[in-house]
Amino acid sequence: MLKKFLHWLLTLLFRVKIIGLDNYRQAGDRVLIVANHVSFLDPLLLGVFLPDDITFAINTQISERWWLKPFLRLSKVFPMDPTHPLSLKALIHHLQNDTKTVIFPEGRITVTGSMMKIYDGTGMVADKSGATILPIRIEGAEYSHFSKLKNIVRLRWLPAITIHIMPPTLIDTHGAFTGKARRKQSGHILTDIMTEMMFATSHYRQTLFAALLEARKIHGGKHTVAEDLERRPLSYDTLITRAIILGKLVKPLTAPGENVGVLLPNSTKTLCAILGLQLYGRVPAMLNYSIGSAGMASACATGQVNIVLSSRKFIEMAHLQHEAEALSQHVKLVYLEDLAAPLSMRDKVAALLQAKTADYWYKNQAQDADDAAVVLFTSGSEGAPKGVVLSHANIIANHQQIKARIDFNPTDVVLNFLPMFHSFGFTVGTLLPVLNGMTAFFYPSPLHFAVVPEMAYEVGATIMFGTNTFLAAYAKKAHPYDFFSLRYVVAGAEKLQESTRSMWLDKFGIRVLEGYGATETAPVTSVNTPMDYKAGSVGRLMPDMLYKLEPVPGIEHGGKLHVAGPNIMKGYLLPDNPGRLVPPCSLYGEGWYDTGDIVHVDEDGFIHIQGRSKRFAKISGEMVSLTAVEQLAAHAWPGAQHAAVSLPDAKKGEQVILLTTQTAATPKQLAEASPGVAAITLPKRIQVVDKIPVLPTGKTDYLTATQLADTLVNAEA
């Protein structure tokens, strides 16, 4: 009777929904139910809403608490002493009696809002007992006053709660491990099961504007989410209102589904413009203003962009008058100042009312999660840039993949200096914080090496994303206390040098987390995390991603990486066929993306980049990694910058040329600093230059570097 009453009461108060009861029935009799732990309500919810009599494996001390005892009578209790190793053995024997037992593998209620560490012991119990694993996610209870997230998230009295029951699975180490190795491996498998569960139950099948409305519902309309150098913080209500205003202003000038160019800096106005375009079904095409008018005109032609949004103030401050004039010969430039001029108070009030009621009327918008959300252009580090079309689901899926691996919460402040025309700056630096309750602070340029550390100090940044080039420059200029508030620094887009890693650790006590990705993967493919970290690697693949390694002649360990998953782009827009979407496809089929990178994946699933397939030189039939050559140079001369390129060689097919800023560098010095390294791996020539060509994103510009090397070699000849 008590169970029936509580079922009715909890359903009434928390609108409890159960999803996947069929999975529960399919699990069988010997079942270990593993659930995330977000509140004190969790045992009660599972005890009331799961069928049958289930057993709870609970810490002995917790099971003795007076207020919990009445509810524990609803189910059987298996007390466990975490300090006593025999407790796990007893639980294994208990499960072998064919029982359904619940355990919370984190061992504690989350204090971050994300999953805490998963104890290996739970995985070992499942492995040794042969029990079926039934993953369950409890969603929504973390926002109740029964959670431990006070002052971290916006708590409310009666949040809606959903219990997701996932398909049953098994942990089987196949007898390949024994002792501690078996325990570690089973725990590793369980962690992946829980991580995949968190992603699979996330709401990534929606549009970006729908995700924005959902974030407002969770965190509150007055919650601050964005700020820039004008120091006028935007709340969710203000952001949505301004997005509606801008969207309405651009709507009469464009057609649904049209690609609209965005030529604007990192700022809250740019964010409003992007969301406003997406609200009314227009697709922002982010233009890289650092490549000149010819490059932007080419991008507009590739993306069939006829109208470009910009700002007179930005054009003036960035000294882009000449580029804007030249670009206007190809497309129509529309300035935000001109659009906003006729706005009346009536228009603003109407937009405010629309923003307040957006949860109701936006549902009727004919937009799909698979519709194009943005057009970004590849960096062009090795050739002509291509247009990459990402869908709404691509971007939000990547957010949820990151969220399943790394904890972040509404108290975090993300300092974003990476340009929005770059996928790292757009998806991760801009939209990730805005759609997840964090505050994004926009700084217009990553090249202000002395100012960026000051901004991090001033705004109390807790998360920062950057490239090796930028992070190395900031570390040199920054005061040791400038980054005191940072929790995470994530490096991507290029190889993180050991000198940069050690400088951040020694000077600031911060462990830089290296990741890997591409515009085509929206962009994060893998990343090191505080719980899954291996120096020298780029981390493990994101949840729900598959990979295959294509064998490459001359490469013994590893191969060319192909990936598939929900974050893989809709397709390319190519310069030689403007406007036509070419879906991703590799030799492994449709939906697979060929990264072009040669990688090795170790036994723990960590990816180690060996270099671009295009960045290997074939010398006398042997494959030589140009990235490895750069690593040798970085080890020999850590204070300098280096770029290795290959040029044709009449005798050996190709030759390696090293460009370096190290004064008086010679091949002999490099050889002496690299004992035991095969002679074929050393560059044939070293050319000293004033600076290494780089792209605005901080990546090395290998196209220009190769041309420079060719000019220098021919000049010597």
NUMARGU-388650 format. One line per 3 residues: number of its first residue (from 1); their letters; for each residue z, y, x of C-alpha. Coordinates in steps of 0.25 Angstrom, whole numbers, plus 2048, in hexadecimal, padded with zeros to 3 digits. Layout:
// NUMARGU-388650
NUM = A = Z:Y:X | ...
END
This chain:
// NUMARGU-388650
1 = MLK = 800:800:800 | 804:80A:80B | 7F6:807:812
4 = KFL = 7EE:80A:805 | 7F6:816:803 | 7F4:81B:811
7 = HWL = 7E5:818:810 | 7E4:821:803 | 7EC:82C:809
10 = LTL = 7E5:82D:816 | 7D8:82C:810 | 7DC:837:807
13 = LFR = 7E2:840:812 | 7D8:83D:81D | 7CB:839:816
16 = VKI = 7CC:82D:81F | 7BE:826:820 | 7BC:818:826
19 = IGL = 7AE:815:82C | 7AA:808:831 | 7B3:7FE:829
22 = DNY = 7A8:7F3:82B | 7AA:7F4:83A | 7B9:7F0:837
25 = RQA = 7B5:7E4:82F | 7AB:7DF:83A | 7B5:7E0:845
28 = GDR = 7BB:7D2:842 | 7CA:7CE:843 | 7CE:7D0:851
31 = VLI = 7CC:7DF:852 | 7D2:7EA:85C | 7D0:7F7:854
34 = VAN = 7CF:803:85E | 7D0:811:859 | 7D1:81F:85F
37 = HVS = 7DE:826:85D | 7DE:834:858 | 7EB:835:84F
40 = FLD = 7F8:82F:84A | 7F0:82B:83E | 7E7:821:845
43 = PLL = 7F0:815:843 | 7F2:818:834 | 7E4:81B:832
46 = LGV = 7DF:80D:838 | 7EB:806:831 | 7E7:80B:823
49 = FLP = 7D8:80B:823 | 7D5:7FF:82B | 7D4:7F2:823
52 = DDI = 7DD:7E6:826 | 7EA:7E5:82D | 7E8:7EB:83B
55 = TFA = 7F2:7EB:847 | 7F4:7F8:84F | 7F7:7F7:85E
58 = INT = 800:803:860 | 809:808:86B | 817:802:869
61 = QIS = 81E:810:86A | 814:816:860 | 816:80A:856
64 = ERW = 825:80D:856 | 824:81C:851 | 82B:81D:843
67 = WLK = 820:825:83C | 815:81A:840 | 81D:80E:83C
70 = PFL = 81A:80F:82C | 80B:810:82F | 80B:805:839
73 = RLS = 810:7FC:82E | 802:7FD:828 | 7FD:7F4:834
76 = KVF = 801:7EB:83E | 806:7F1:84B | 804:7EB:859
79 = PMD = 80E:7F3:862 | 808:7F5:870 | 810:7FA:87D
82 = PTH = 805:801:885 | 80E:7FF:892 | 80F:7F0:890
85 = PLS = 802:7E8:894 | 806:7DC:88B | 804:7E5:87F
88 = LKA = 7F5:7E4:881 | 7F6:7D5:883 | 7FD:7D4:876
91 = LIH = 7F3:7DC:86F | 7E8:7D3:874 | 7EF:7C7:86E
94 = HLQ = 7F2:7CE:861 | 7E3:7D1:860 | 7DF:7C2:862
97 = NDT = 7E6:7BF:855 | 7DA:7C6:84E | 7E0:7D3:849
100 = KTV = 7DB:7E1:847 | 7E3:7EA:851 | 7E2:7F9:853
103 = IFP = 7E4:800:860 | 7E2:80E:865 | 7DC:80D:873
106 = EGR = 7DF:81B:877 | 7EE:818:875 | 7F1:826:870
109 = ITV = 7ED:830:866 | 7E2:839:86C | 7E7:847:871
112 = TGS = 7D8:84B:875 | 7D1:849:868 | 7C8:83F:86F
115 = MMK = 7CB:830:873 | 7D6:82F:87E | 7D5:824:889
118 = IYD = 7D3:815:884 | 7DC:80B:889 | 7D6:7FF:890
121 = GTG = 7E0:7F6:88A | 7DA:7F7:87C | 7CD:7F2:881
124 = MVA = 7D3:7E7:889 | 7DA:7E2:87C | 7CD:7E2:875
127 = DKS = 7C6:7DA:880 | 7D1:7D0:882 | 7D4:7CD:874
130 = GAT = 7C5:7CC:870 | 7C8:7D6:864 | 7BD:7DE:85E
133 = ILP = 7BE:7ED:860 | 7BD:7F6:854 | 7BC:805:858
136 = IRI = 7C1:80F:84E | 7C1:81E:84E | 7CA:826:847
139 = EGA = 7C4:834:845 | 7CB:840:83F | 7D9:83D:840
142 = EYS = 7D9:845:84D | 7D9:852:845 | 7E5:84E:83D
145 = HFS = 7F3:852:841 | 7F6:844:844 | 7EE:845:851
148 = KLK = 7F2:84B:85F | 7E8:856:85F | 7F0:862:85B
151 = NIV = 7EB:86E:861 | 7DE:867:866 | 7D7:865:859
154 = RLR = 7D8:86B:84B | 7E2:862:844 | 7E2:861:835
157 = WLP = 7EA:85A:82B | 7E0:851:824 | 7D3:84E:82C
160 = AIT = 7C9:844:828 | 7CB:837:82F | 7C0:82D:832
163 = IHI = 7C2:81F:837 | 7B6:819:83E | 7B6:80A:840
166 = MPP = 7AB:807:84A | 7A4:7F9:84C | 7AC:7EE:853
169 = TLI = 7AA:7EB:861 | 7AF:7E3:86D | 7B5:7E5:87B
172 = DTH = 7B0:7DA:884 | 7B0:7DB:893 | 7A9:7CD:893
175 = GAF = 7B2:7C8:89E | 7AC:7D1:8A8 | 7BA:7D7:8AB
178 = TGK = 7C8:7D3:8AE | 7D5:7D9:8AF | 7D6:7E9:8B0
181 = ARR = 7C6:7E9:8B0 | 7C6:7E2:8A3 | 7D0:7EC:89D
184 = KQS = 7C9:7F8:8A2 | 7BB:7F3:89D | 7C0:7F0:88F
187 = GHI = 7C7:7FE:88F | 7BA:804:893 | 7B2:7FD:888
190 = LTD = 7BD:801:87E | 7BC:80F:882 | 7AD:80F:880
193 = IMT = 7AF:809:872 | 7B8:814:86E | 7AF:81F:874
196 = EMM = 7A3:819:86D | 7AB:819:860 | 7AF:828:862
199 = FAT = 7A0:82B:863 | 79B:822:858 | 7A4:828:84E
202 = SHY = 7A1:837:852 | 799:840:849 | 78D:842:852
205 = RQT = 782:840:847 | 782:84E:842 | 77C:85C:845
208 = LFA = 782:866:84F | 785:870:844 | 78C:864:83C
211 = ALL = 794:861:848 | 798:870:849 | 79D:870:83B
214 = EAR = 7A5:863:83D | 7AB:869:84A | 7AF:875:841
217 = KIH = 7B5:86C:837 | 7BE:865:842 | 7C2:871:84A
220 = GGK = 7C2:87C:840 | 7B9:888:83E | 7C1:892:846
223 = HTV = 7C1:889:852 | 7BB:890:85E | 7AF:888:864
226 = AED = 7A6:892:86C | 7A8:89E:875 | 7A0:8A5:87F
229 = LER = 7A0:8B1:888 | 7A1:8BB:87C | 7AF:8B5:87A
232 = RPL = 7AD:8B4:86B | 7B1:8A5:867 | 7AA:89E:85C
235 = SYD = 7B1:895:852 | 7AA:88A:84B | 7A9:894:83E
238 = TLI = 7A3:89F:846 | 79A:896:84E | 794:88F:841
241 = TRA = 793:89D:83A | 78B:8A3:846 | 782:896:847
244 = IIL = 77F:898:838 | 77B:8A6:83A | 772:8A3:846
247 = GKL = 76C:897:840 | 768:8A0:833 | 762:8AB:83C
250 = VKP = 759:8A1:843 | 756:898:837 | 74B:8A1:832
253 = LTA = 744:8A2:83F | 743:893:841 | 740:886:83A
256 = PGE = 749:87A:838 | 748:871:845 | 742:87B:84D
259 = NVG = 746:87C:85C | 74C:88A:85E | 74E:88F:86D
262 = VLL = 75B:894:871 | 75B:89E:87D | 76A:8A1:87E
265 = PNS = 776:8A0:887 | 783:898:886 | 78A:8A0:87B
268 = TKT = 790:89E:86D | 784:8A5:867 | 77B:89A:86D
271 = LCA = 784:890:867 | 783:897:859 | 773:897:85B
274 = ILG = 772:888:85E | 77B:884:852 | 774:88E:849
277 = LQL = 766:888:84D | 76B:87A:84A | 772:87D:83D
280 = YGR = 765:881:837 | 75D:875:83E | 757:87D:849
283 = VPA = 757:877:857 | 75C:880:863 | 754:87E:86F
286 = MLN = 75C:883:87B | 754:88A:885 | 758:88B:894
289 = YSI = 757:89A:897 | 758:897:8A6 | 74A:891:8A8
292 = GSA = 742:89D:8A5 | 739:8A1:89A | 72E:897:89D
295 = GMA = 738:88B:89D | 73E:890:88F | 730:892:88A
298 = SAC = 72C:884:88E | 739:87F:887 | 735:886:87B
301 = ATG = 728:880:87B | 72D:872:87D | 737:874:871
304 = QVN = 72D:87C:869 | 737:887:868 | 731:894:861
307 = IVL = 73E:89C:860 | 749:89E:86A | 757:8A4:867
310 = SSR = 75C:8AD:871 | 765:8BA:873 | 761:8C7:879
313 = KFI = 76F:8C9:87F | 76D:8BB:886 | 75F:8BE:88B
316 = EMA = 764:8CC:891 | 770:8C6:898 | 769:8BA:89D
319 = HLQ = 75D:8C3:8A2 | 753:8BA:89B | 74B:8C6:895
322 = HEA = 73E:8C1:89D | 740:8B3:899 | 743:8B7:88A
325 = EAL = 736:8BF:88A | 72E:8B4:890 | 733:8AA:886
328 = SQH = 730:8B3:87A | 722:8B1:87D | 723:8A2:879
331 = VKL = 72E:8A2:86E | 735:8AC:865 | 742:8B1:86B
334 = VYL = 74C:8B4:860 | 759:8BB:864 | 766:8B9:85E
337 = EDL = 769:8C8:85E | 75D:8CA:855 | 760:8BF:84C
340 = AAP = 76F:8C4:84A | 76B:8D2:847 | 769:8D2:838
343 = LSM = 775:8C9:836 | 77E:8CF:82B | 78C:8CD:827
346 = RDK = 787:8C5:81B | 780:8BC:824 | 78C:8B9:82C
349 = VAA = 795:8B7:820 | 78B:8AD:81A | 78B:8A6:828
352 = LLQ = 79A:8A5:828 | 79A:89F:81A | 790:895:81E
355 = AKT = 798:891:82A | 7A4:88F:822 | 79D:886:818
358 = ADY = 794:87F:823 | 79B:872:821 | 795:871:813
361 = WYK = 787:877:814 | 783:871:821 | 783:863:81C
364 = NQA = 776:866:814 | 76E:86B:821 | 763:861:823
367 = QDA = 766:85E:832 | 768:851:839 | 770:84C:845
370 = DDA = 763:848:84B | 75C:855:84A | 759:85D:856
373 = AVV = 765:866:85A | 760:86C:867 | 755:86C:871
376 = LFT = 75A:86D:880 | 751:86D:88C | 753:863:898
379 = SGS = 757:86A:8A5 | 74A:868:8AB | 750:864:8B9
382 = EGA = 745:85B:8BB | 739:860:8B3 | 735:868:8A7
385 = PKG = 740:869:89C | 73F:861:88F | 745:864:882
388 = VVL = 750:85B:87D | 753:85A:86F | 761:856:86B
391 = SHA = 765:853:85D | 772:857:856 | 777:848:857
394 = NII = 774:848:866 | 77D:853:869 | 788:850:861
397 = ANH = 788:841:865 | 789:846:873 | 795:84E:870
400 = QQI = 79C:842:869 | 798:839:875 | 79F:843:87E
403 = KAR = 7AB:844:874 | 7AD:835:874 | 7AF:836:883
406 = IDF = 7B6:843:887 | 7C1:84A:87F | 7BF:858:87B
409 = NPT = 7C6:861:870 | 7C6:86E:869 | 7CF:874:874
412 = DVV = 7C4:872:87F | 7BC:87E:884 | 7AE:87B:889
415 = LNF = 7A8:885:893 | 799:884:891 | 791:88B:89C
418 = LPM = 785:881:89B | 779:887:894 | 777:882:886
421 = FHS = 768:87F:88A | 76E:874:892 | 772:867:88B
424 = FGF = 780:866:892 | 782:875:88E | 77D:873:87F
427 = TVG = 783:866:87B | 78F:864:883 | 793:873:887
430 = TLL = 790:879:87A | 78F:870:86E | 79A:866:872
433 = PVL = 7A5:870:872 | 7A0:877:866 | 79F:86A:85D
436 = NGM = 7AC:864:862 | 7B6:870:860 | 7B7:874:86F
439 = TAF = 7B4:883:873 | 7A7:885:87B | 7A7:891:884
442 = FYP = 799:895:887 | 796:89C:895 | 787:8A0:897
445 = SPL = 785:89B:8A5 | 789:890:8AE | 785:897:8BA
448 = HFA = 791:8A1:8BB | 798:898:8C4 | 7A4:8A2:8C6
451 = VVP = 7A5:8A5:8B7 | 7A5:898:8B1 | 7B2:893:8B7
454 = EMA = 7B8:8A0:8B3 | 7B3:89E:8A4 | 7B9:890:8A5
457 = YEV = 7C7:896:8A9 | 7C6:8A1:89E | 7C2:899:892
460 = GAT = 7CB:88D:896 | 7BF:883:896 | 7C3:875:895
463 = IMF = 7B5:86E:896 | 7AA:872:89E | 79C:86C:8A0
466 = GTN = 793:86F:8AC | 78A:86A:8B7 | 78D:866:8C5
469 = TFL = 786:873:8CA | 78E:87C:8C1 | 79C:875:8C3
472 = AAY = 79B:875:8D2 | 798:884:8D2 | 7A4:887:8C8
475 = AKK = 7AD:87F:8D1 | 7AA:887:8DD | 7AC:894:8D6
478 = AHP = 7B8:891:8CD | 7C6:894:8CF | 7CE:886:8CF
481 = YDF = 7D5:88A:8C2 | 7C8:88F:8BA | 7C6:881:8B4
484 = FSL = 7D5:87E:8B1 | 7D3:87B:8A2 | 7C7:872:8A4
487 = RYV = 7C9:864:89E | 7BB:85F:8A1 | 7AF:863:8AA
490 = VAG = 7A3:85B:8A7 | 797:85B:8B0 | 789:857:8AC
493 = AEK = 77A:85A:8AE | 77A:857:8BD | 782:84E:8C7
496 = LQE = 790:853:8C9 | 792:854:8D8 | 79E:84E:8DF
499 = STR = 7A1:85B:8E5 | 7A2:862:8D7 | 7AA:857:8D2
502 = SMW = 7B4:858:8DD | 7B4:867:8DD | 7B8:867:8CE
505 = LDK = 7C3:85D:8D1 | 7C9:863:8DD | 7C8:872:8D9
508 = FGI = 7CB:871:8CA | 7D1:863:8C8 | 7C6:860:8BE
511 = RVL = 7BE:853:8BD | 7B0:856:8BA | 7AA:84C:8B0
514 = EGY = 79B:849:8B3 | 792:846:8A8 | 783:843:8A6
517 = GAT = 779:846:89C | 76B:84C:898 | 766:855:88E
520 = ETA = 760:849:887 | 76E:843:885 | 774:84F:87E
523 = PVT = 778:850:88A | 784:847:88E | 781:839:892
526 = SVN = 78D:835:89A | 79A:83C:89F | 7A6:839:8A7
529 = TPM = 7B3:83B:89F | 7C2:83C:8A2 | 7C3:82E:89E
532 = DYK = 7B6:828:8A3 | 7B4:82F:8B0 | 7AD:82A:8BD
535 = AGS = 7A9:834:8C8 | 79B:834:8CC | 796:82F:8BF
538 = VGR = 792:836:8B2 | 79B:82F:8A9 | 798:824:89E
541 = LMP = 78D:825:893 | 791:82C:886 | 795:823:87A
544 = DML = 78A:81D:873 | 780:81F:87E | 777:813:884
547 = YKL = 771:812:891 | 767:80A:899 | 764:80B:8A8
550 = EPV = 755:809:8AB | 753:802:8B8 | 74D:80B:8C3
553 = PGI = 746:805:8CF | 74E:808:8DC | 75B:80A:8D4
556 = EHG = 764:7FE:8D6 | 771:803:8CE | 76D:80B:8C1
559 = GKL = 761:810:8BA | 75B:81B:8B2 | 764:81E:8A6
562 = HVA = 75F:81D:898 | 769:821:88D | 769:821:87D
565 = GPN = 773:826:873 | 775:830:868 | 775:83C:872
568 = IMK = 767:839:877 | 75D:845:873 | 754:845:867
571 = GYL = 748:847:871 | 740:84F:87B | 737:85B:879
574 = LPD = 72D:85B:884 | 725:866:88A | 718:85F:889
577 = NPG = 71A:85C:87A | 722:868:874 | 72A:866:867
580 = RLV = 728:856:867 | 735:84F:868 | 735:843:871
583 = PPC = 741:839:86E | 748:833:879 | 742:826:87E
586 = SLY = 744:81E:88B | 73F:810:88F | 74B:80B:887
589 = GEG = 746:810:87A | 747:81C:871 | 754:824:871
592 = WYD = 756:821:880 | 756:82C:88A | 752:82A:899
595 = TGD = 75B:833:8A1 | 753:831:8AD | 760:82F:8B5
598 = IVH = 763:824:8BE | 771:81F:8BC | 77B:814:8BE
601 = VDE = 785:810:8B4 | 792:809:8B9 | 79A:7FE:8B4
604 = DGF = 7A3:808:8AC | 797:80F:8A6 | 797:81C:8AF
607 = IHI = 789:821:8B2 | 786:825:8C0 | 77A:82E:8C2
610 = QGR = 771:82A:8CD | 766:835:8CB | 75A:839:8C2
613 = SKR = 74F:82E:8C2 | 746:83A:8C6 | 751:83E:8D1
616 = FAK = 74E:831:8D9 | 745:832:8E5 | 73D:825:8E9
619 = ISG = 73D:824:8F8 | 736:818:8FE | 738:811:8F1
622 = EMV = 747:814:8F1 | 74D:81C:8E5 | 756:827:8EB
625 = SLT = 75F:830:8E1 | 75D:83F:8E3 | 76B:840:8DC
628 = AVE = 771:837:8E7 | 76B:840:8F2 | 771:84C:8EB
631 = QLA = 77F:845:8EB | 77E:842:8FA | 77B:851:8FD
634 = AHA = 786:855:8F3 | 790:84C:8FB | 78B:852:909
637 = WPG = 78B:861:904 | 794:862:8F8 | 793:871:8F8
640 = AQH = 784:872:8F7 | 77A:86F:8EC | 76F:864:8ED
643 = AAV = 762:85F:8E6 | 75B:853:8EA | 74C:852:8E6
646 = SLP = 740:849:8EA | 733:84C:8EF | 726:844:8F2
649 = DAK = 726:83D:900 | 719:838:906 | 720:82C:90D
652 = KGE = 72C:828:904 | 727:82C:8F6 | 732:837:8F4
655 = QVI = 73C:83F:8FD | 74A:844:8F9 | 74C:853:8FC
658 = LLT = 75A:859:8FB | 75B:868:8F7 | 769:86D:8FB
661 = TQT = 771:87A:8FC | 778:875:909 | 775:87D:915
664 = AAT = 76E:876:920 | 76F:868:919 | 767:85D:920
667 = PKQ = 764:84F:91D | 76C:84B:929 | 778:851:924
670 = LAE = 777:84B:916 | 775:83D:91D | 781:83F:925
673 = ASP = 789:842:919 | 784:836:911 | 788:82A:91A
676 = GVA = 783:81D:915 | 778:823:90C | 76A:81D:90D
679 = AIT = 760:826:914 | 756:825:909 | 761:82C:900
682 = LPK = 761:838:909 | 757:844:907 | 74B:845:910
685 = RIQ = 74D:854:910 | 758:85E:90D | 754:86C:909
688 = VVD = 75E:877:909 | 75D:881:8FD | 765:88D:8F8
691 = KIP = 767:887:8EB | 763:87B:8E3 | 75B:87E:8D7
694 = VLP = 763:87C:8CA | 760:87C:8BB | 768:886:8B2
697 = TGK = 770:879:8AD | 775:877:8BB | 76C:86B:8BE
700 = TDY = 764:86A:8CB | 756:86F:8C8 | 74F:863:8CF
703 = LTA = 741:868:8CB | 743:875:8D3 | 74A:86E:8DE
706 = TQL = 73F:864:8E0 | 735:86F:8E1 | 73E:877:8EA
709 = ADT = 73F:86B:8F3 | 730:869:8F3 | 72E:877:8F7
712 = LVN = 738:876:903 | 733:869:908 | 724:86E:908
715 = AEA = 728:87B:90F | 72E:873:91A | 722:86A:91B
END
